[in-house]
Amino acid sequence: MTSHDSGAHVAKLMNMDKSALPADGGDRFNRLIFARSPYLLQHAENPVAWYEWGDEAFATARSGNLPILLSIGYATCHWCHVMAHDGFEDDQVADLLNRHFVCIKVDREERPDIDDFYMTASQVLTGSGGWPLNIFMTPDRRPFFAMTYLPRQRFMELLAGIVTLWQQHPGEVEKNCSAIMEGIERLSRGNDHECPVLAELDSLAFEQLSAIHDRTWGGFGPAPKFPLPLSLGWLAGQGMNGNQEALEMAQKTLGMIRQGGIWDQLGGGVHRYSVDERWLVPHFEKMLYDQALLAMACLDVCLAGNDPAFLTMAEDIFRFVGRELTSTEGAFFSALDADSGGEEGAYYLWTRDDIEEILGRDGELFCRFFDVGEKGNFQGQNILHMPVDLETFCTGEDPERTGEILDDCRERLLEYREERSYPLRDEKIITSWNGLMIAALARGGALGGEQEYIESASRAARFILKNLRRQDGRLLRSYLAGPSSTPAFLEDYAFLCCGLIELFEATLDSFWQEQALLLADEMLRLFRDPVRCVFVTVGLDAEQMAGQSPRDSDGVLPSPFSRAAHCFIRLGYACDRDDLLDHAHLLLGAPLDDAAENPLSHLGALQALAMLEQEPTIIHFRGQRDSRRIASLLASTRSFPLPNLVIRFTETDHEGEALVCAQGSCHGPFPDESSLERQLSRLCGQG
């Protein structure tokens, strides 16, 4: 596998000796040469005199009475690359910026707090946002203008206009600042209306998803289409509670994603989104969190519908992550770029001639199945996709034999593809994203009985716990050739805590539960404001953004509030910690305040509320953890669709037994799988 030049160059900059460089980077570099972020290092040789976010930049702006250009992006962002090439690498643009602005670069993945705040500002100002996010602000960090990508000439015209505004119309700047800050404050106050009961919120959320569900192609809403794994997981949960239509919506969507070009038909894993309604043409970027969240949705749908095809889909994701996004130490990298060799998607595209040359006589079958044509379906080449599934394709043919041939073809083409110029890989290890992947692997390994995936989750968790903690135990945000100095956010604590709970439930190893409890107690200490009696997303010991509006809704990532609540609920019931259940109620206050108007933005909160109100099913295992009986009893619980399941374990001298507590009463103990399965079948309405 060859590295893309950009990735190799960033690694070279990361590892070079910088001891002789001046503080501003010297003639060849700017101050970003001292950064540890791949995204910032991509800009270290720009002629723009970039600063990292920090006191030096703000002091320079204050002393010179200069506006600040804050540019936020991430290493695998396609339009960030385009803007860098069109604008920040251009000497004329750089000269204009260096004379009239103080320029700051931020990696949104390292500083989600900064990104969240200024993305909110952009939405207040323009009604939208995206990356690269470019904010013009005062030396005291108040925004007055926002934009995303602009071509070079329009960007230069805008810069000239901003200079005129700053120098000649300071009153207008102040007016804009005040209006934006008031808008941010309004959003942070939330709604004052009374929250409806859970059943009403679930019904409203289902109605809204059903109204935008694409019954032909799956998914929700018009193009561009995102997989929306959080919605799929919620629908699966509704399916476990008897809503068959909800389950079918999730099954349809995952099935069409699996057949589409948004799915890597050779290497597994999912791309960022589809630009069309058919899931054919993706934005080719691959993010770790997308893999983790979609895998978890697949597992939920598999469990709800007892369909192993979705377990296989999750395992395809696990194999991709293991092969291409896993460090030698076992932790997980952040992303693969959409571009390779300077072209978007080049790594994944094929011509018919290439395929037939590589595969020989099997090429014709492969091209028919994956709809590979002479003219192509994307810029003269082909994105592999499956117009129909294998059973439909094999009318009159042996599907088993055809599947074997196609699998062999995939392996041969994947081996060939690995010799191509490889997309830039962002090798930053982010605590929260690793937590999501740990959770998916642990649950997937348990559901499928694959110890390999549980071990992968364990290795990653041990790496994080060992390498991403300060000496005082404080969790840190990210790691790249060493830990960053940025303190972890609530999402890091909550997502990692969820991953450790999944590891405990997969293994019954008390070490993971003990570590999860430590993280839960740290969340109470660091993220609960004792004055306002609310939870915050940035630690009380960390840099605070003025007017910070905490992200309490689901977005691309789950809400840290709802995930923290999930952790507290599961640990509260598993460890008899009523205080954690009380704090879960507090965590859900802000999301549920808004849920009546925007239920689809708070599906995680609805799931947590269901666990609180309906109480979970608790299976309490007692015995010797390493005994065959405990292993058999634990395995026998995996196939039952219990949406609010909590596992408890007590080490005893007995070989093993299980008690089941649900719906206000406890049953058992059950000493064998058959008696336990009969009880669980009754709970699920199966017997």
C-alpha positions as CSV (number, residue, x, y, z in Angstrom):
1,M,0.0,0.0,0.0
2,T,1.6,3.3,-1.1
3,S,1.0,6.5,0.9
4,H,-0.5,9.5,-0.8
5,D,2.2,12.2,-1.1
6,S,0.3,14.6,1.1
7,G,0.1,12.1,4.0
8,A,3.8,11.3,3.7
9,H,4.7,15.0,3.7
10,V,2.6,15.7,6.8
11,A,4.3,12.8,8.6
12,K,7.7,14.2,7.5
13,L,6.8,17.7,8.9
14,M,5.5,16.0,12.1
15,N,8.8,14.2,12.7
16,M,11.3,16.8,11.6
17,D,13.7,18.5,14.1
18,K,12.3,21.9,14.8
19,S,14.6,23.0,17.5
20,A,16.5,25.5,15.4
21,L,13.4,27.1,13.9
22,P,12.3,30.6,15.2
23,A,9.0,31.0,16.9
24,D,7.2,32.2,13.8
25,G,8.5,29.3,11.7
26,G,11.1,31.2,9.7
27,D,11.2,31.8,6.0
28,R,9.8,28.4,4.9
29,F,7.1,27.8,7.5
30,N,4.6,29.6,9.7
31,R,3.8,29.0,13.3
32,L,1.7,25.9,12.5
33,I,4.9,23.9,11.9
34,F,5.0,23.4,15.7
35,A,1.4,21.9,15.8
36,R,0.6,18.3,16.3
37,S,-2.5,18.3,14.2
38,P,-2.3,16.9,10.6
39,Y,-4.8,19.6,9.5
40,L,-2.7,22.4,10.9
41,L,0.5,20.9,9.4
42,Q,-1.1,20.8,6.0
43,H,-1.1,24.6,6.2
44,A,2.4,25.0,7.8
45,E,4.0,26.0,4.5
46,N,1.3,28.5,3.5
47,P,2.5,32.0,2.9
48,V,-0.3,33.1,5.4
49,A,1.2,33.9,8.8
50,W,-1.1,31.5,10.6
51,Y,-1.3,31.3,14.4
52,E,-2.7,28.5,16.5
53,W,-5.6,29.4,18.8
54,G,-4.1,30.9,21.9
55,D,-3.1,34.0,23.8
56,E,-0.3,35.1,21.4
57,A,-2.7,35.5,18.5
58,F,-5.3,37.5,20.5
59,A,-2.6,39.7,22.0
60,T,-1.2,40.5,18.5
61,A,-4.7,41.4,17.3
62,R,-5.3,43.6,20.3
63,S,-2.0,45.4,20.0
64,G,-2.4,46.1,16.3
65,N,-6.2,46.7,16.5
66,L,-6.6,44.1,13.7
67,P,-9.6,41.8,12.9
68,I,-9.1,38.1,13.2
69,L,-9.7,35.5,10.5
70,L,-10.5,32.3,12.2
71,S,-10.4,29.4,9.7
72,I,-11.8,26.0,11.0
73,G,-11.6,22.7,9.1
74,Y,-10.2,19.2,9.3
75,A,-7.5,17.1,7.6
76,T,-9.8,15.1,5.2
77,C,-12.1,17.9,4.3
78,H,-12.3,18.2,0.4
79,W,-13.4,21.8,0.3
80,C,-10.8,22.7,2.9
81,H,-8.2,21.4,0.5
82,V,-9.7,23.4,-2.4
83,M,-9.7,26.6,-0.4
84,A,-6.2,26.1,0.7
85,H,-5.0,25.7,-2.9
86,D,-7.1,28.5,-4.3
87,G,-6.6,31.0,-1.5
88,F,-4.2,30.3,1.4
89,E,-1.3,29.1,-0.9
90,D,-1.7,32.2,-3.1
91,D,0.9,35.0,-2.4
92,Q,-1.5,37.8,-3.2
93,V,-4.2,36.4,-0.9
94,A,-1.5,35.8,1.8
95,D,-0.2,39.4,1.5
96,L,-3.7,40.8,2.0
97,L,-4.3,38.6,5.0
98,N,-0.9,39.2,6.6
99,R,-1.2,43.0,6.3
100,H,-4.7,43.4,7.6
101,F,-5.6,40.4,9.7
102,V,-4.4,38.1,12.4
103,C,-5.0,34.6,11.0
104,I,-5.8,31.6,13.2
105,K,-6.2,28.0,12.1
106,V,-8.2,25.5,14.2
107,D,-8.7,21.7,13.7
108,R,-12.4,21.2,14.5
109,E,-11.7,17.6,15.6
110,E,-9.2,18.7,18.2
111,R,-11.3,21.7,19.4
112,P,-15.0,20.8,19.0
113,D,-15.8,23.5,21.5
114,I,-14.4,26.3,19.3
115,D,-16.1,24.7,16.3
116,D,-19.5,24.4,18.0
117,F,-19.5,28.0,19.2
118,Y,-18.5,29.6,15.8
119,M,-20.7,27.2,13.8
120,T,-23.6,28.4,16.0
121,A,-22.5,32.0,15.2
122,S,-22.5,31.1,11.4
123,Q,-26.0,29.7,11.7
124,V,-27.2,32.8,13.5
125,L,-25.7,35.0,10.9
126,T,-26.3,33.1,7.6
127,G,-28.7,30.3,8.5
128,S,-26.2,27.7,7.5
129,G,-22.7,26.5,8.0
130,G,-20.1,24.1,6.8
131,W,-16.3,23.5,6.4
132,P,-14.1,25.2,5.9
133,L,-15.7,27.6,8.3
134,N,-14.2,31.1,8.1
135,I,-15.1,33.6,10.8
136,F,-14.1,37.2,11.0
137,M,-14.1,38.4,14.6
138,T,-12.8,41.0,16.9
139,P,-9.7,40.7,19.1
140,D,-12.0,39.8,22.0
141,R,-13.3,36.8,20.0
142,R,-16.8,38.2,19.0
143,P,-17.8,37.2,15.5
144,F,-19.1,39.7,13.0
145,F,-19.0,37.8,9.6
146,A,-19.0,34.2,8.5
147,M,-18.4,32.3,5.3
148,T,-17.4,28.9,3.9
149,Y,-15.6,28.3,0.7
150,L,-15.1,31.1,-1.8
151,P,-13.1,31.1,-5.1
152,R,-9.9,33.2,-5.0
153,Q,-11.2,36.3,-6.7
154,R,-14.4,36.5,-4.6
155,F,-12.4,35.8,-1.5
156,M,-10.1,38.7,-2.2
157,E,-13.0,41.0,-2.9
158,L,-14.6,39.9,0.4
159,L,-11.3,40.5,2.3
160,A,-11.1,44.0,0.9
161,G,-14.6,44.7,2.0
162,I,-13.9,43.4,5.5
163,V,-10.9,45.7,5.7
164,T,-13.0,48.7,4.7
165,L,-15.7,47.7,7.2
166,W,-13.2,47.3,10.0
167,Q,-11.3,50.6,9.4
168,Q,-14.1,52.9,8.3
169,H,-17.3,51.5,9.9
170,P,-16.5,50.2,13.4
171,G,-20.0,50.9,14.5
172,E,-21.4,48.4,12.0
173,V,-18.9,45.8,13.2
174,E,-20.0,46.4,16.8
175,K,-23.7,46.2,15.7
176,N,-23.1,42.8,14.0
177,C,-21.2,41.5,17.0
178,S,-24.0,42.4,19.4
179,A,-26.7,40.9,17.2
180,I,-24.8,37.6,16.7
181,M,-24.0,37.3,20.4
182,E,-27.6,38.0,21.3
183,G,-28.7,35.3,18.8
184,I,-26.3,32.8,20.4
185,E,-27.6,33.6,23.9
186,R,-31.1,33.1,22.7
187,L,-30.3,29.7,21.4
188,S,-28.5,28.7,24.6
189,R,-31.6,29.6,26.7
190,G,-33.7,26.9,24.9
191,N,-37.5,26.6,25.2
192,D,-39.6,27.1,28.2
193,H,-42.6,24.9,27.2
194,E,-43.5,21.8,29.1
195,C,-42.1,18.6,27.7
196,P,-44.8,16.0,26.5
197,V,-44.7,12.5,27.8
198,L,-42.4,9.9,26.2
199,A,-45.2,8.1,24.2
200,E,-46.1,11.4,22.6
201,L,-42.5,12.2,21.7
202,D,-41.9,8.8,20.3
203,S,-45.1,9.1,18.2
204,L,-44.1,12.5,16.9
205,A,-40.6,11.4,16.0
206,F,-41.9,8.4,14.1
207,E,-44.5,10.5,12.2
208,Q,-41.7,12.9,11.1
209,L,-39.3,10.2,10.0
210,S,-42.1,8.3,8.2
211,A,-43.1,11.5,6.4
212,I,-39.6,11.9,4.9
213,H,-38.8,8.2,4.4
214,D,-37.9,7.4,0.8
215,R,-39.8,4.2,0.2
216,T,-38.1,3.5,-3.1
217,W,-34.4,4.0,-2.2
218,G,-34.5,4.1,1.6
219,G,-33.1,6.9,3.7
220,F,-34.7,10.2,4.7
221,G,-35.3,13.3,2.7
222,P,-34.0,14.4,-0.6
223,A,-30.4,14.3,-1.9
224,P,-27.7,14.7,-0.6
225,K,-28.5,11.7,1.6
226,F,-26.7,10.8,4.8
227,P,-27.0,7.4,6.4
228,L,-28.3,8.9,9.7
229,P,-27.3,5.9,11.9
230,L,-28.8,7.5,15.0
231,S,-32.2,7.5,13.4
232,L,-31.8,3.9,12.3
233,G,-30.8,2.8,15.8
234,W,-33.9,4.6,17.2
235,L,-36.1,2.9,14.6
236,A,-34.7,-0.5,15.5
237,G,-35.5,0.2,19.2
238,Q,-39.1,1.1,18.2
239,G,-39.1,-2.2,16.3
240,M,-38.1,-4.1,19.4
241,N,-41.1,-2.5,21.1
242,G,-43.5,-3.7,18.4
243,N,-43.5,-1.0,15.7
244,Q,-42.9,-3.2,12.7
245,E,-43.1,-0.3,10.2
246,A,-40.3,1.5,12.0
247,L,-38.1,-1.6,11.8
248,E,-38.8,-2.0,8.1
249,M,-37.8,1.6,7.4
250,A,-34.4,0.9,9.0
251,Q,-34.0,-2.4,7.2
252,K,-34.8,-0.8,3.8
253,T,-32.4,2.0,4.4
254,L,-29.5,-0.2,5.4
255,G,-30.2,-2.7,2.6
256,M,-30.0,0.1,0.0
257,I,-26.9,1.6,1.5
258,R,-25.2,-1.9,1.4
259,Q,-26.1,-2.1,-2.3
260,G,-25.1,1.4,-3.2
261,G,-21.9,3.2,-4.2
262,I,-21.9,4.9,-0.8
263,W,-20.7,1.4,0.5
264,D,-17.2,0.4,-0.5
265,Q,-18.1,-2.8,-2.3
266,L,-14.5,-4.1,-2.2
267,G,-13.1,-3.0,1.1
268,G,-16.2,-2.5,3.2
269,G,-17.1,0.5,5.2
270,V,-19.3,3.5,4.4
271,H,-18.4,6.8,2.7
272,R,-19.6,10.1,4.2
273,Y,-22.8,10.7,2.2
274,S,-24.5,10.3,-1.2
275,V,-24.9,13.2,-3.5
276,D,-28.0,11.5,-5.1
277,E,-31.1,9.8,-3.9
278,R,-30.0,6.3,-5.0
279,W,-26.9,6.1,-2.8
280,L,-24.8,5.8,-6.0
281,V,-22.3,8.7,-6.0
282,P,-20.7,9.3,-2.6
283,H,-18.6,11.9,-1.1
284,F,-15.7,9.5,-0.8
285,E,-14.4,10.5,2.6
286,K,-14.4,7.8,5.3
287,M,-14.8,8.9,8.9
288,L,-14.2,6.6,11.9
289,Y,-17.4,7.8,13.7
290,D,-19.5,7.0,10.6
291,Q,-18.1,3.4,10.7
292,A,-18.8,3.0,14.4
293,L,-22.3,4.5,14.4
294,L,-23.5,2.7,11.3
295,A,-22.1,-0.6,12.6
296,M,-24.0,-0.1,15.9
297,A,-27.2,0.6,13.9
298,C,-26.6,-2.6,11.9
299,L,-26.3,-4.5,15.1
300,D,-29.5,-3.0,16.5
301,V,-31.4,-3.8,13.3
302,C,-30.0,-7.3,13.3
303,L,-31.2,-7.9,16.8
304,A,-34.6,-6.3,16.3
305,G,-35.4,-8.3,13.2
306,N,-33.3,-11.4,13.8
307,D,-31.6,-10.9,10.4
308,P,-27.9,-12.0,10.3
309,A,-27.4,-10.0,7.1
310,F,-27.0,-6.9,9.1
311,L,-24.5,-8.5,11.5
312,T,-22.5,-9.4,8.4
313,M,-22.7,-5.7,7.3
314,A,-21.4,-4.6,10.7
315,E,-18.6,-7.2,10.5
316,D,-17.6,-5.9,7.1
317,I,-17.1,-2.5,8.7
318,F,-15.1,-4.0,11.5
319,R,-12.8,-5.7,9.0
320,F,-12.3,-2.4,7.1
321,V,-11.5,-0.5,10.3
322,G,-9.1,-3.3,11.4
323,R,-7.3,-3.2,8.1
324,E,-7.2,0.5,7.3
325,L,-8.0,2.6,10.4
326,T,-6.1,0.8,13.2
327,S,-2.7,1.8,14.6
328,T,0.0,-0.7,15.4
329,E,-0.9,-0.2,19.1
330,G,-4.5,-1.0,18.5
331,A,-6.2,2.4,18.7
332,F,-8.2,3.8,15.8
333,F,-7.3,6.6,13.3
334,S,-9.7,9.3,12.5
335,A,-10.4,9.3,8.7
336,L,-9.5,8.6,5.1
337,D,-9.5,11.6,2.7
338,A,-11.9,11.6,-0.3
339,D,-9.0,12.6,-2.6
340,S,-6.0,10.5,-3.8
341,G,-3.5,11.7,-6.3
342,G,-5.3,15.0,-6.3
343,E,-8.6,13.6,-7.6
344,E,-11.7,13.0,-5.6
345,G,-12.6,9.3,-5.4
346,A,-9.8,8.2,-7.7
347,Y,-8.8,5.3,-5.3
348,Y,-12.3,3.7,-5.7
349,L,-13.1,4.1,-9.4
350,W,-12.8,1.5,-12.2
351,T,-13.0,1.1,-15.9
352,R,-14.5,-2.0,-17.4
353,D,-11.3,-2.7,-19.3
354,D,-9.2,-2.6,-16.1
355,I,-11.6,-5.1,-14.4
356,E,-11.7,-7.5,-17.3
357,E,-7.9,-7.4,-17.6
358,I,-7.4,-8.2,-13.9
359,L,-10.2,-10.8,-13.6
360,G,-10.0,-12.5,-16.9
361,R,-13.0,-14.7,-17.6
362,D,-14.7,-13.8,-14.3
363,G,-14.7,-10.1,-15.3
364,E,-17.9,-10.3,-17.3
365,L,-19.9,-11.8,-14.4
366,F,-18.4,-9.2,-12.0
367,C,-19.2,-6.3,-14.3
368,R,-22.8,-7.5,-14.7
369,F,-23.3,-7.9,-11.0
370,F,-21.8,-4.5,-10.1
371,D,-23.2,-2.6,-13.1
372,V,-19.8,-1.8,-14.6
373,G,-20.3,-0.2,-18.1
374,E,-18.0,1.0,-20.9
375,K,-19.2,4.7,-20.4
376,G,-19.1,4.5,-16.6
377,N,-21.4,6.1,-14.1
378,F,-19.1,8.8,-12.7
379,Q,-16.8,11.0,-14.8
380,G,-16.2,8.2,-17.4
381,Q,-15.4,5.6,-14.7
382,N,-17.4,3.3,-12.6
383,I,-18.4,3.4,-8.9
384,L,-19.2,-0.2,-8.0
385,H,-22.7,-0.8,-6.8
386,M,-25.3,-3.6,-6.8
387,P,-28.6,-2.8,-8.7
388,V,-30.1,-6.0,-7.2
389,D,-29.1,-8.4,-4.4
390,L,-27.4,-11.7,-5.1
391,E,-30.6,-13.8,-4.9
392,T,-32.4,-11.6,-7.5
393,F,-29.4,-11.6,-9.7
394,C,-29.0,-15.3,-9.7
395,T,-32.3,-16.3,-11.4
396,G,-31.4,-19.6,-13.1
397,E,-27.9,-19.6,-11.6
398,D,-26.5,-21.1,-8.4
399,P,-26.3,-18.2,-5.9
400,E,-23.8,-20.0,-3.6
401,R,-21.3,-20.7,-6.5
402,T,-21.9,-17.2,-7.9
403,G,-21.3,-15.6,-4.5
404,E,-18.0,-17.5,-4.2
405,I,-16.8,-16.3,-7.6
406,L,-17.7,-12.7,-6.7
407,D,-16.0,-12.9,-3.3
408,D,-12.8,-14.1,-5.1
409,C,-13.1,-11.3,-7.6
410,R,-13.4,-8.7,-4.8
411,E,-10.3,-10.0,-3.1
412,R,-8.3,-9.8,-6.3
413,L,-9.5,-6.3,-7.1
414,L,-8.9,-5.2,-3.5
415,E,-5.3,-6.5,-3.7
416,Y,-4.8,-4.6,-7.0
417,R,-6.4,-1.4,-5.5
418,E,-4.0,-1.4,-2.6
419,E,-1.2,-0.6,-5.0
420,R,-2.8,2.6,-6.1
421,S,-2.0,6.1,-4.6
422,Y,-3.7,5.8,-1.2
423,P,-5.9,8.6,0.2
424,L,-4.5,10.8,3.0
425,R,-5.1,9.1,6.3
426,D,-5.6,11.3,9.3
427,E,-3.8,9.3,12.0
428,K,-5.0,11.4,14.9
429,I,-6.5,9.2,17.6
430,I,-9.6,11.0,19.1
431,T,-10.8,9.7,22.4
432,S,-14.5,10.1,21.8
433,W,-14.5,8.5,18.3
434,N,-12.4,5.6,19.7
435,G,-15.1,5.2,22.4
436,L,-17.8,4.8,19.7
437,M,-15.7,2.2,17.9
438,I,-14.9,0.3,21.1
439,A,-18.6,0.2,21.8
440,A,-19.5,-1.1,18.4
441,L,-16.8,-3.8,18.3
442,A,-17.6,-5.0,21.8
443,R,-21.3,-5.3,21.1
444,G,-20.7,-6.8,17.6
445,G,-18.2,-9.4,19.0
446,A,-20.6,-10.4,21.7
447,L,-23.6,-10.7,19.3
448,G,-21.7,-12.7,16.7
449,G,-19.6,-14.7,19.1
450,E,-16.4,-13.3,17.6
451,Q,-13.7,-12.9,20.3
452,E,-11.5,-11.1,17.7
453,Y,-13.7,-8.0,17.7
454,I,-13.9,-7.9,21.5
455,E,-10.1,-8.2,21.7
456,S,-9.8,-5.3,19.2
457,A,-12.1,-3.2,21.4
458,S,-10.0,-4.1,24.5
459,R,-6.7,-3.2,22.9
460,A,-8.0,0.2,21.9
461,A,-9.5,0.9,25.3
462,R,-6.3,0.0,27.0
463,F,-4.4,2.3,24.7
464,I,-6.7,5.2,25.5
465,L,-6.6,4.6,29.3
466,K,-2.8,4.3,29.2
467,N,-1.8,7.1,26.8
468,L,-4.6,9.7,26.9
469,R,-4.5,10.5,30.6
470,R,-2.5,13.1,32.4
471,Q,-0.6,12.2,35.5
472,D,-3.5,13.5,37.6
473,G,-5.9,11.1,35.7
474,R,-7.5,13.8,33.6
475,L,-8.6,12.4,30.2
476,L,-7.1,14.1,27.1
477,R,-8.7,14.8,23.7
478,S,-6.4,13.3,21.1
479,Y,-3.1,11.6,20.4
480,L,-0.7,11.9,17.5
481,A,2.9,11.0,18.1
482,G,2.1,11.7,21.7
483,P,-0.9,13.0,23.6
484,S,-2.3,16.5,23.0
485,S,-2.5,19.0,25.8
486,T,-6.2,19.6,25.1
487,P,-8.4,18.4,28.0
488,A,-11.1,15.9,27.0
489,F,-14.6,17.2,26.5
490,L,-17.9,15.7,27.9
491,E,-18.3,13.8,24.6
492,D,-14.9,12.1,25.1
493,Y,-15.8,11.0,28.6
494,A,-19.3,9.9,27.7
495,F,-18.5,8.0,24.5
496,L,-15.5,6.2,26.1
497,C,-17.6,5.4,29.2
498,C,-20.2,3.8,26.9
499,G,-17.5,1.8,25.2
500,L,-16.2,0.5,28.5
501,I,-19.7,-0.5,29.6
502,E,-20.1,-2.5,26.4
503,L,-16.8,-4.2,27.0
504,F,-17.9,-5.1,30.5
505,E,-21.2,-6.6,29.2
506,A,-19.3,-8.5,26.6
507,T,-16.7,-10.0,28.9
508,L,-18.0,-9.6,32.5
509,D,-14.5,-8.3,33.4
510,S,-15.0,-6.0,36.3
511,F,-12.0,-3.9,35.3
512,W,-14.0,-2.3,32.5
513,Q,-16.9,-1.5,34.8
514,E,-14.5,0.0,37.4
515,Q,-13.0,2.2,34.7
516,A,-16.4,3.3,33.5
517,L,-17.4,4.2,37.1
518,L,-14.2,6.3,37.4
519,L,-15.1,8.2,34.2
520,A,-18.7,8.7,35.4
521,D,-17.5,10.2,38.7
522,E,-15.0,12.4,36.7
523,M,-18.0,13.6,34.6
524,L,-19.8,14.7,37.8
525,R,-16.7,16.5,39.0
526,L,-15.6,18.2,35.8
527,F,-18.8,18.8,33.8
528,R,-21.5,19.6,36.4
529,D,-21.6,23.3,37.2
530,P,-22.4,23.4,40.9
531,V,-23.5,27.1,40.7
532,R,-26.1,26.7,37.9
533,C,-26.8,23.0,38.6
534,V,-26.4,22.1,34.9
535,F,-24.0,20.0,32.9
536,V,-21.6,21.6,30.4
537,T,-19.7,20.2,27.5
538,V,-16.3,21.8,28.3
539,G,-14.7,20.9,31.6
540,L,-14.8,23.5,34.4
541,D,-11.0,23.2,34.5
542,A,-10.6,24.1,30.8
543,E,-10.7,27.2,28.6
544,Q,-14.3,28.6,28.5
545,M,-15.8,30.2,25.4
546,A,-17.8,33.4,26.2
547,G,-21.5,32.7,25.7
548,Q,-20.8,29.0,25.0
549,S,-24.0,27.3,24.0
550,P,-23.6,23.6,24.8
551,R,-24.5,21.1,22.1
552,D,-27.4,19.2,23.6
553,S,-28.8,17.8,20.4
554,D,-27.8,14.8,18.2
555,G,-26.0,15.8,15.0
556,V,-23.3,13.8,13.1
557,L,-22.3,12.6,16.6
558,P,-24.7,11.7,19.4
559,S,-25.4,14.4,22.0
560,P,-22.9,14.1,24.8
561,F,-25.7,14.8,27.2
562,S,-27.8,11.8,26.1
563,R,-24.8,9.5,25.9
564,A,-23.7,10.6,29.4
565,A,-27.2,9.9,30.6
566,H,-27.1,6.4,29.0
567,C,-23.9,5.7,30.9
568,F,-25.3,7.0,34.2
569,I,-28.5,4.9,33.8
570,R,-26.7,1.7,32.9
571,L,-24.1,2.1,35.7
572,G,-26.7,3.3,38.1
573,Y,-28.8,0.1,37.7
574,A,-25.7,-2.2,37.4
575,C,-23.9,-0.8,40.5
576,D,-26.8,0.4,42.7
577,R,-25.8,4.1,42.2
578,D,-29.1,6.0,42.6
579,D,-27.1,9.3,42.5
580,L,-26.2,8.5,38.9
581,L,-29.9,8.0,38.0
582,D,-30.7,11.4,39.5
583,H,-27.9,13.0,37.5
584,A,-29.2,11.3,34.3
585,H,-32.5,13.1,34.8
586,L,-30.5,16.4,35.1
587,L,-28.6,15.6,31.9
588,L,-31.7,15.0,29.9
589,G,-33.4,18.3,31.0
590,A,-32.0,20.5,28.2
591,P,-32.5,18.0,25.3
592,L,-36.0,17.2,26.4
593,D,-36.9,20.9,26.7
594,D,-36.5,21.1,22.9
595,A,-37.8,17.6,22.0
596,A,-41.4,18.7,21.5
597,E,-40.4,21.0,18.6
598,N,-37.5,19.0,17.3
599,P,-37.8,15.3,18.3
600,L,-35.5,14.1,15.5
601,S,-32.7,16.1,17.0
602,H,-33.0,14.3,20.4
603,L,-33.6,10.6,19.6
604,G,-30.7,9.6,21.9
605,A,-32.4,11.5,24.7
606,L,-35.7,9.7,24.0
607,Q,-33.9,6.4,24.2
608,A,-32.4,7.3,27.6
609,L,-35.7,8.6,28.9
610,A,-37.3,5.3,27.9
611,M,-34.7,3.5,30.0
612,L,-35.4,5.7,33.0
613,E,-39.2,5.6,32.8
614,Q,-39.7,2.0,31.8
615,E,-36.8,0.6,33.8
616,P,-34.4,-1.8,32.1
617,T,-34.4,-5.6,32.0
618,I,-31.6,-6.6,34.4
619,I,-29.8,-10.0,33.9
620,H,-27.7,-10.7,37.0
621,F,-25.0,-13.4,36.4
622,R,-23.5,-15.1,39.5
623,G,-20.6,-17.5,39.4
624,Q,-17.0,-17.9,38.1
625,R,-16.4,-15.5,35.3
626,D,-14.2,-17.9,33.4
627,S,-16.5,-20.9,33.7
628,R,-18.1,-22.5,30.7
629,R,-21.5,-22.2,32.3
630,I,-21.3,-18.4,32.7
631,A,-20.0,-18.1,29.1
632,S,-22.9,-20.2,27.9
633,L,-25.5,-18.3,29.9
634,L,-24.1,-14.9,28.7
635,A,-24.0,-16.1,25.1
636,S,-27.6,-17.3,25.3
637,T,-28.9,-13.8,26.0
638,R,-27.4,-12.2,22.9
639,S,-30.1,-13.0,20.4
640,F,-33.0,-11.5,22.4
641,P,-34.3,-8.1,21.3
642,L,-34.3,-6.4,24.7
643,P,-33.9,-2.6,24.1
644,N,-33.2,-1.6,27.7
645,L,-30.8,-4.4,28.8
646,V,-28.4,-4.1,31.8
647,I,-25.9,-6.8,32.7
648,R,-24.8,-7.3,36.3
649,F,-22.2,-9.8,37.5
650,T,-21.2,-11.1,40.9
651,E,-18.1,-13.4,41.3
652,T,-19.0,-16.4,43.4
653,D,-17.6,-20.0,44.0
654,H,-20.6,-21.5,42.1
655,E,-20.3,-22.6,38.5
656,G,-22.9,-20.2,37.3
657,E,-26.5,-19.0,37.3
658,A,-28.6,-16.0,36.1
659,L,-31.5,-14.0,37.6
660,V,-33.8,-11.9,35.4
661,C,-35.5,-8.8,36.8
662,A,-38.0,-7.0,34.6
663,Q,-41.5,-5.5,34.8
664,G,-41.3,-5.1,38.6
665,S,-40.4,-8.7,39.5
666,C,-37.4,-11.0,39.5
667,H,-37.2,-14.6,38.3
668,G,-34.7,-17.4,38.7
669,P,-32.1,-18.3,39.3
670,F,-31.7,-20.1,36.0
671,P,-28.8,-22.6,36.0
672,D,-28.8,-23.4,32.3
673,E,-29.3,-21.8,28.9
674,S,-32.6,-23.4,28.1
675,S,-34.4,-22.2,31.2
676,L,-32.9,-18.7,30.8
677,E,-33.9,-18.6,27.2
678,R,-37.5,-19.6,28.0
679,Q,-37.7,-16.7,30.5
680,L,-36.3,-14.2,28.0
681,S,-38.6,-15.5,25.3
682,R,-41.6,-14.7,27.5
683,L,-40.3,-11.2,28.1
684,C,-39.9,-10.6,24.4
685,G,-43.4,-12.0,23.7
686,Q,-41.9,-15.0,21.8
687,G,-43.2,-17.7,24.1
